[in-house]
Amino acid sequence: MPELRAARTITRRFAFGAVAAVLALACAPFVLFAPDAWAVGGTPPAAVQPRGASPVQAPPPARTDRSDGTTASGPVRAQPPRMPFYVATKGQTTLYLLGTLHVGYANDYPPDQPFRKPILAALDASPVLALEISPDDLLFSQEDVQRYGMCRSECLLDYLPDSMWKEVEARMRSNPAALAQLRHTRPWLASMLVETYDTLKAGFLSEYGTEAQLQNVYLRAKGRIVGLETLNEQISTFTRLTSAQQREMLAQDLVQTPAENVADVKELHRLWRVGDADALKAWDDTKGQKLARSKALAAAVDNRVVYERNRRFVTRMLALAAPNKPLFVAIGALHLGGQRGVLELLRRHGFVVESG
């Protein structure tokens, strides 16, 4: 059974956090050897390319218009995306909140300035950086994902009705190695793996996830990095789902074709670059309603893996916050917006929240 290594994924489940972090590199070899792996577009990630192959090419640098309305004849200095970034204040207490993506493209983080100046200034002013889970916890996450998400037996066949298993077989028919791995997973992990296969086809790389890039910048200042939840808390988010709820997760991933899922990943990435947390959440909610096979089960899954965690994040943020000691918080972008999102919860605690 292949070892699961640390990396991150995107798509609807990128709000699910660091559990997704152990999947992308585990999937990479299986995407590489699928005969039709790149038929839907994108290029294979550099981490999984054959030895001697050319490195992956990210989308070309952004081009700008001249003041006279004409287009520049060549690439210009790449600008960092806006990203969902907010400042929440209450008296002398300040929280900086950045919505992250767990994978990305190289030009999301230009080498000379990986983040906008207000984000860099906020990082510099904050003695603590809070992520979903701490980097130390992430180092040990692969063992727990294997323990709680995988089986020695081919347990996925036991969890699924024959009709759904046939859908999984049909989806993975060109990738027998990946299908062999899926047989040994519980439905919640199978769901996330199926999504990761599609994410890799879009050419995203885990090294360009927001958290990894933030740490590159923040550790230079030797700041303290903490987690807003423990690894056990995050793992239990999935292990406490009922079998029916786990099947709903997987069923949603099988509704669309891989090409449609790749298109969704790219649209989510585009919205993240624009940086409006409420627009991101509204788009995701619309997609969720479309993909849901059972509205009740889908709502229960979202409550467990998104909204309960939102409340936990806010509780931990408030415990860490202190007057005149800004706290920089970086969590999955889908946690921020909407009526049950972190920004609204902070408003209910008396914070004034403004776009950064």
GISUL-V618234 format. One record per residue. N is the residue number from 0. PSI is psi in degrees with one decimal (* if undefined). Layout:
N:PSI  N:PSI
//
This chain:
0:124.8  1:146.3  2:139.6  3:128.2  4:161.8  5:128.1  6:-179.5  7:158.6  8:175.8  9:-143.9  10:-169.9  11:-35.1  12:7.9  13:-13.5  14:-12.5  15:-13.6  16:-150.6  17:-17.3  18:-38.5  19:-17.7  20:-17.1  21:7.4  22:-38.8  23:-44.6  24:-26.8  25:-33.7  26:-26.5  27:-47.6  28:-32.8  29:-31.5  30:-41.1  31:-42.4  32:3.6  33:126.8  34:-36.2  35:25.4  36:-35.0  37:12.2  38:-26.0  39:1.1  40:167.2  41:175.6  42:153.1  43:137.1  44:146.0  45:-33.3  46:-17.5  47:10.2  48:150.9  49:152.8  50:129.3  51:-6.1  52:158.0  53:145.7  54:157.0  55:144.1  56:121.1  57:168.0  58:149.5  59:154.2  60:152.2  61:148.2  62:149.4  63:162.4  64:142.8  65:166.6  66:-24.5  67:4.4  68:-5.7  69:159.5  70:138.9  71:145.4  72:-15.4  73:176.1  74:145.3  75:173.3  76:124.2  77:137.4  78:139.5  79:147.8  80:162.1  81:-45.6  82:152.1  83:108.0  84:129.0  85:154.6  86:122.6  87:126.4  88:145.7  89:105.1  90:-124.6  91:8.4  92:129.9  93:131.1  94:128.5  95:130.5  96:122.7  97:127.0  98:126.0  99:159.8  100:141.0  101:-8.3  102:169.4  103:-167.7  104:159.8  105:-40.0  106:5.8  107:-20.1  108:79.6  109:135.5  110:-36.9  111:-18.9  112:88.4  113:-22.3  114:158.9  115:155.5  116:-39.4  117:-33.4  118:-44.0  119:-39.1  120:-38.7  121:-41.7  122:-43.5  123:-30.8  124:-9.9  125:121.3  126:-14.1  127:135.6  128:122.6  129:121.2  130:177.3  131:-51.2  132:159.4  133:154.0  134:-33.7  135:-42.7  136:-38.4  137:-32.6  138:-29.3  139:6.3  140:-30.0  141:-37.0  142:-42.0  143:-36.4  144:-41.9  145:-43.4  146:-43.0  147:-13.0  148:-13.8  149:158.9  150:154.4  151:-36.5  152:172.9  153:70.2  154:-21.7  155:-34.3  156:-30.3  157:-31.5  158:-27.5  159:145.5  160:157.8  161:-38.6  162:-40.5  163:-37.9  164:-37.6  165:-34.3  166:-42.0  167:-45.4  168:-44.0  169:-40.5  170:-36.6  171:16.7  172:-28.0  173:2.9  174:70.4  175:-30.1  176:-43.1  177:-39.5  178:-38.4  179:-37.6  180:-42.6  181:-32.7  182:-28.5  183:15.9  184:155.9  185:158.9  186:-36.0  187:-38.4  188:-37.3  189:-42.3  190:-47.7  191:-32.5  192:-43.0  193:-43.2  194:-38.8  195:-38.6  196:-44.3  197:-37.1  198:-43.5  199:-32.0  200:-21.6  201:-2.4  202:12.2  203:152.6  204:138.9  205:-28.9  206:-17.6  207:25.8  208:149.2  209:-42.5  210:-44.1  211:-41.6  212:-36.9  213:-43.5  214:-36.6  215:-40.7  216:-45.7  217:-37.2  218:-20.7  219:-29.9  220:0.9  221:39.0  222:170.6  223:133.7  224:128.4  225:169.3  226:146.4  227:-12.2  228:160.2  229:163.4  230:-40.6  231:-39.2  232:-41.3  233:-41.8  234:-40.8  235:-21.0  236:-38.5  237:-39.3  238:-21.7  239:-5.5  240:142.0  241:164.5  242:-38.2  243:-40.2  244:-38.6  245:-39.6  246:-35.1  247:-41.6  248:-50.2  249:-40.5  250:-38.9  251:-36.1  252:-18.5  253:-5.1  254:-46.2  255:163.4  256:161.1  257:-39.0  258:-39.1  259:-38.6  260:-39.2  261:-41.7  262:-38.7  263:-42.1  264:-45.4  265:-35.8  266:-39.8  267:-42.1  268:-41.3  269:-45.4  270:-36.5  271:-41.0  272:-35.4  273:-41.3  274:20.5  275:107.3  276:-38.8  277:-38.6  278:-39.9  279:-47.8  280:-37.7  281:-41.0  282:-44.0  283:-38.7  284:-41.0  285:-43.2  286:-40.4  287:-40.7  288:-36.0  289:-39.4  290:-21.4  291:131.1  292:-36.8  293:116.2  294:-41.2  295:-45.3  296:-40.8  297:-41.2  298:-38.9  299:-40.1  300:-48.1  301:-38.3  302:-41.4  303:-47.6  304:-13.6  305:-61.8  306:-39.3  307:-38.5  308:-34.8  309:-46.2  310:-39.6  311:-42.6  312:-46.2  313:-41.9  314:-44.6  315:-38.1  316:-46.7  317:-32.6  318:-31.8  319:-27.1  320:148.4  321:149.6  322:136.2  323:16.8  324:83.8  325:144.9  326:126.8  327:121.6  328:128.8  329:111.8  330:163.5  331:133.7  332:-28.4  333:-8.2  334:-17.2  335:-51.5  336:174.2  337:170.1  338:-18.2  339:16.7  340:171.5  341:-39.6  342:-43.6  343:-38.5  344:-38.4  345:-38.3  346:-39.7  347:-20.3  348:9.2  349:6.9  350:146.3  351:122.1  352:125.1  353:151.9  354:139.5  355:*
//
